[in-house]
Amino acid sequence: MLIIHPGARVSPLADIEDSVRGSRIVVEDGAVIDAFVKVKPAGGSGDVVIGEGSVINSGCVLYTGHGIAIGRDVLIAANCTLAPTNHQFRDPDRPIRSQGFMESRGGIVVEDDVWIGANSVLLDGAILRKGCVIAAGSVVRDERPAFSISAGAPAKTVGWRR
């Protein structure tokens, strides 16, 4: 189910697929989804909620998987991937494609006022606390503290915005 607030701005060149499994895709007031953003229900039945005033730039891909919760005033730079799901691969006698998906690690949670740099990848279980900055090209699959700067390695809390 697609729920797009009238005050949101979604480019006509964005591709938001409706779910056949009941996932909700919600774009709240003031959110911006740029051209060539892809939102695809895949790998689970989680909801995707894009909070007020958040901006998702061109070339980003969001899979619904186990869910994505994006807070208010989040900035997601170009060509980022949010994939809150993982393929199962443990059975060597079966193709990976036929093994389904792993259990949830909690989806992806992005709290308010976060900046995610270009070409970053967020995986199932990523939690970005309020005000943190994720450097361009990072891969994140764990929790990053509030008001930290992170370049893919364990985050450093620097207190620069408190």
Secondary structure, DSSP 8 states (H G I E B T S, - for coil): -EEE-TT-EE-TT-EE---SS---EEE-TT-EE-TT-EEE--SS---EEE-TT-EE-TT-EEE-TT-EEE-TT-EE-TT-EEE---B----TTS-GGGS-B---S--EEE-SS-EE-TT-EEETT-EE-TT-EE-TT-EE-SEE-TTEEESSSS-EE--TT-
